[in-house]
Amino acid sequence: MIRYVSTMALILVCSVANGQTPEDSEKNVDDLVLHSGQSSFKALPPLTWHKGEIADVMQLRNGRIATLSPEGDINIWNPQTGERLQTLSTTQPKVIKILLSLDGLRLLGFTRSGTIHQWALPVPKPSWSPEQAVGEPDSTTGDQTTAWASASQDEQDEWLVLEYGSPVKAVAIHVYENFNPGAVIRATTFETDQSPVVLWEGKDPVVATGGRNVARLEISPIVPIKRIKLFIDSKAVAGWNEIDAVGLEDESGTIHWATAAGASSSFAERIRTRSLLIDVSSVSVPKYVIPPGTTSLSHVNDTAEGKQSFGGSGHAVRFTRKDESRLVAIEIFGSWYGSSRPPAEDFSVYVLNKDRAVTKELKFPYAVFQRGAEQWHALSFDAVDVPDEFHIAVFFNANQTKGVFFGKDAEVAESHSFVGTPEKGFKPVDEKFDWMIRAHTKSVD
């Protein structure tokens, strides 16, 4: 039984990582779970890029190959390109055998004297995930698992957010588009509590450079940039519009590469949710309902004209109580983004007084939200005393890969909405809209 499970796990890893495209996976994604073997092997062309004698070889779980030379040096290779990525050397006695640890996190080197050397392996990036756009380009032209790909080919517009280690006074953005290039239409920069600034907008100027497809987007205005958001018109260019890396070119010509990334969707999620190697236990979703007989306080309708998420900041709305009642529930129009499972943490709902000082903090699990299209989500709780004028603020501790898209209703006569946190304070939003929050009050004996 143990041997059977191990064999099935190996086939699942190979079927996803060894050269299979999103299109192939789209056709066979259910087969990854259902099939546990194949009837025959098909001969493929040999890999001719390796030079020199091999004393031992090991396939690493991040798709790389480790080879051991007769001299005891361990070389790490990218099997797709033949590029030697790193050499691991040890002092005498030399390594004569290499092995991957059972947890897959360490490479072990054995010597004749009994000494065992070990190296920690980098945590692999999921194939086609946003993390694949972090760092320097490492994908050849064509569909590659080492680049970001959206969950679907052409079903919706997509975006990719990149963050950099420190602000860069950039003059241009370099977008490495390894597959179906030409779909980038806009680039913006933003701070967590400010409106986005458009850096570039137009037709994607991608050109073939050095065997790769690169678009150089000239920036205006030139401002210090720590994070950017690329907008992809997915429907305009058929197929998966994959992006391998995004660099910021400063005034000296130096390219700075992203240190973190997030996206509207990724094909990695579709693979993870159907793989037997992933924990697929269900998440317990609390059930909240609006109590009967409440009075609804609302500035918005049921249609959002936009959506937004903030990292390091929150959303707040001002309400006026209509009678001597207490707050018993709220509704939020939104959906979570990021991984295929909700974060295992709570977000905060603050009740604020007229001066926007906290009078009550409530905690709710992320799992109350759903992914996909934004919709109303109810949150009920024990009755809370509120003054005639009060505010509801929500803080999701959002970042590039975890947060909630919050609906914005622009069809309002005036704005009652704010951004900020209890620690830093709240300020009115710059545009005329309201965050889609409703408060429910009820007379409680």
SULTAWO-V107691 format. One record per residue. N is the residue number from 1. PHI is phi in radians with two decimals (999 if undefined). OMEGA is omega in whole degrees, 0 to 359 (none if undefined). Layout:
n phi omega
N PHI OMEGA
N PHI OMEGA
//
This chain:
n phi omega
1 999 179
2 -1.11 181
3 -1.14 181
4 -1.15 180
5 -1.09 180
6 -1.11 179
7 -1.10 180
8 -1.13 179
9 -1.09 180
10 -1.10 180
11 -1.14 178
12 -1.10 180
13 -1.11 182
14 -1.12 185
15 -1.18 180
16 -1.56 192
17 -1.61 190
18 -1.57 169
19 1.46 181
20 -1.41 183
21 -1.56 174
22 -0.97 179
23 -1.13 177
24 -1.08 181
25 -1.14 177
26 -1.03 181
27 -1.33 190
28 -2.06 188
29 -1.06 177
30 -1.25 179
31 -1.14 180
32 -1.04 181
33 -1.55 189
34 -1.45 187
35 -1.71 180
36 -2.10 179
37 -3.08 176
38 -2.42 190
39 -1.45 185
40 -2.71 176
41 -1.83 178
42 -1.94 181
43 -1.17 178
44 -2.05 178
45 -1.05 180
46 -1.19 174
47 -1.50 188
48 -1.87 185
49 -1.34 182
50 -1.34 178
51 -2.02 177
52 1.75 183
53 -1.31 178
54 -1.99 178
55 -1.55 178
56 -2.82 182
57 -2.56 181
58 -2.57 173
59 -1.50 178
60 -1.55 188
61 -1.31 177
62 -1.58 177
63 1.56 179
64 -1.45 178
65 -2.12 175
66 -1.87 176
67 -2.09 179
68 -1.89 178
69 -1.50 177
70 -1.04 180
71 -1.43 178
72 1.72 177
73 -1.50 178
74 -1.89 180
75 -1.93 179
76 -1.82 187
77 -2.17 166
78 -1.62 186
79 -1.19 180
80 -1.29 184
81 -1.93 185
82 1.38 182
83 -1.37 174
84 -1.44 187
85 -1.58 185
86 -2.88 174
87 -2.14 179
88 -1.86 181
89 -2.06 178
90 -2.26 173
91 -1.36 180
92 -1.08 1
93 -1.33 186
94 -1.35 178
95 -1.34 179
96 -2.06 182
97 -2.66 176
98 -2.11 183
99 -2.67 176
100 -1.59 180
101 -1.12 183
102 -1.09 179
103 -1.44 177
104 1.29 185
105 -1.78 183
106 -2.36 171
107 -1.78 183
108 -1.83 177
109 -2.09 184
110 -1.75 178
111 -2.06 179
112 -1.18 182
113 -1.38 180
114 1.80 176
115 -1.20 178
116 -2.07 175
117 -1.48 178
118 -2.49 179
119 -2.27 176
120 -1.31 180
121 -1.60 176
122 -1.12 176
123 -1.16 185
124 -1.18 174
125 -1.46 177
126 -1.04 179
127 -1.00 177
128 1.14 180
129 -1.48 177
130 -1.01 180
131 -1.05 179
132 -1.17 178
133 -1.53 178
134 -1.43 176
135 1.46 182
136 -1.23 178
137 -1.11 179
138 -2.45 181
139 -2.06 173
140 -1.42 180
141 -1.11 182
142 1.95 181
143 -1.20 183
144 -2.37 175
145 -1.21 182
146 -1.55 176
147 -2.27 177
148 -1.33 173
149 -2.36 180
150 -1.25 184
151 -1.15 180
152 -2.21 183
153 -1.29 190
154 -2.45 186
155 -1.40 185
156 -2.74 172
157 -1.18 183
158 -2.22 173
159 -2.52 179
160 -2.34 179
161 -1.84 179
162 -2.11 176
163 -2.10 184
164 -2.08 187
165 -1.04 178
166 -2.57 181
167 -1.02 181
168 -2.09 174
169 -1.45 192
170 -1.64 175
171 -1.86 181
172 -2.77 175
173 -1.94 178
174 -1.84 181
175 -1.90 179
176 -1.60 186
177 -1.90 189
178 -1.36 185
179 -2.47 181
180 0.84 184
181 -1.31 173
182 1.85 186
183 -1.79 180
184 -1.27 183
185 -2.13 184
186 -2.79 173
187 -2.37 179
188 -2.24 170
189 -2.14 184
190 -2.79 167
191 -1.80 189
192 -1.13 184
193 -2.05 181
194 -2.29 177
195 -1.26 181
196 -1.18 176
197 -1.97 179
198 -1.29 179
199 -1.65 182
200 -2.70 177
201 -2.72 180
202 2.70 179
203 -1.55 182
204 -0.99 183
205 -1.56 185
206 -1.13 176
207 -2.39 177
208 -1.41 182
209 -2.38 177
210 1.01 179
211 1.42 179
212 -2.23 176
213 -1.64 185
214 -2.25 173
215 -1.88 176
216 -1.77 182
217 -1.74 180
218 -1.30 189
219 -1.61 170
220 -2.67 4
221 -1.39 177
222 -1.51 183
223 -2.37 175
224 -1.07 185
225 -2.15 174
226 -1.95 178
227 -2.53 178
228 -2.33 177
229 -2.26 177
230 -1.72 178
231 -1.82 185
232 -2.04 176
233 -1.45 189
234 -1.06 184
235 -1.25 184
236 -1.34 180
237 -2.19 188
238 -1.08 176
239 1.62 178
240 -1.23 180
241 -1.64 188
242 -1.39 178
243 -2.22 186
244 -1.60 184
245 -2.83 178
246 -2.39 182
247 -1.98 174
248 -1.83 179
249 -1.61 179
250 -1.53 186
251 -1.17 178
252 -1.57 182
253 1.64 178
254 -1.28 179
255 -1.72 177
256 -1.88 186
257 -1.81 184
258 -1.15 177
259 -1.88 177
260 -2.69 183
261 -2.65 173
262 -2.54 185
263 -2.59 177
264 -1.09 177
265 -2.86 174
266 -2.67 179
267 -1.18 179
268 -1.00 180
269 -1.12 181
270 -1.20 177
271 -1.22 184
272 -1.08 185
273 -1.25 181
274 -1.96 184
275 -1.65 177
276 -1.23 181
277 -1.42 184
278 -1.88 175
279 -1.15 182
280 -1.91 178
281 -1.10 185
282 -1.32 177
283 -1.65 178
284 -1.33 183
285 -1.78 178
286 -1.07 180
287 -1.89 177
288 -2.06 178
289 -2.34 176
290 -1.32 180
291 -1.06 178
292 -1.17 175
293 1.38 180
294 -1.53 171
295 -1.77 182
296 -1.57 175
297 -1.84 187
298 -2.66 173
299 -1.92 192
300 -2.18 173
301 -1.75 182
302 -1.72 183
303 -2.10 178
304 -1.64 175
305 -1.62 179
306 -3.04 177
307 -2.67 182
308 -2.78 174
309 -2.29 180
310 -2.10 168
311 -1.69 179
312 1.36 181
313 -2.54 182
314 -2.31 183
315 -2.02 179
316 -2.45 179
317 -2.36 179
318 -1.58 178
319 -2.25 175
320 -2.12 181
321 -1.22 185
322 -1.64 181
323 -2.69 179
324 -1.37 183
325 -2.23 181
326 -2.14 181
327 -1.35 183
328 -2.16 182
329 -2.92 171
330 -2.39 172
331 -2.21 179
332 -2.21 179
333 -1.72 182
334 -3.07 176
335 -2.73 180
336 -1.49 174
337 -2.22 179
338 2.07 184
339 -1.19 182
340 -1.30 176
341 -2.13 180
342 -1.15 177
343 -1.02 180
344 -1.47 180
345 -2.70 179
346 -1.77 169
347 -1.96 187
348 -1.92 168
349 -2.01 181
350 -1.87 168
351 -1.71 183
352 -2.01 176
353 -1.48 182
354 -1.04 181
355 -1.55 178
356 1.09 172
357 -1.73 185
358 -1.23 172
359 -1.93 181
360 -2.76 173
361 -2.04 178
362 -2.08 181
363 -1.99 177
364 -2.43 180
365 -1.32 176
366 -0.96 187
367 -1.13 177
368 -1.23 178
369 -1.58 175
370 -2.08 174
371 -1.44 177
372 1.74 183
373 -1.15 179
374 -1.15 178
375 -2.71 179
376 -1.32 176
377 -2.21 183
378 -1.60 175
379 -2.30 180
380 -1.97 185
381 -2.87 177
382 -1.10 186
383 -0.96 181
384 -2.11 176
385 -1.20 178
386 -2.35 175
387 -1.33 181
388 -1.05 175
389 -1.97 181
390 -2.53 180
391 -2.28 170
392 -1.95 178
393 -2.12 181
394 -2.23 181
395 -2.27 185
396 -1.83 184
397 0.87 188
398 -1.36 170
399 -2.50 186
400 -1.16 186
401 -2.06 181
402 -2.71 178
403 2.92 182
404 -2.26 171
405 -1.32 184
406 -1.77 181
407 -1.16 178
408 -2.15 176
409 -1.76 181
410 -1.57 182
411 -1.60 180
412 -2.17 180
413 -1.25 176
414 -2.63 182
415 -1.63 175
416 -2.10 193
417 -1.95 185
418 -2.44 171
419 -2.25 178
420 2.53 178
421 -2.43 177
422 -1.03 182
423 -1.27 184
424 -1.68 183
425 1.63 182
426 -2.09 176
427 -2.28 181
428 -1.10 176
429 -1.18 185
430 -1.30 184
431 -1.86 180
432 -1.54 175
433 -2.80 174
434 -2.27 170
435 -1.08 185
436 -1.49 176
437 -2.18 172
438 -2.12 176
439 -1.90 179
440 -2.15 179
441 -2.04 182
442 -2.73 175
443 -1.24 184
444 -2.14 180
445 -1.26 none
//
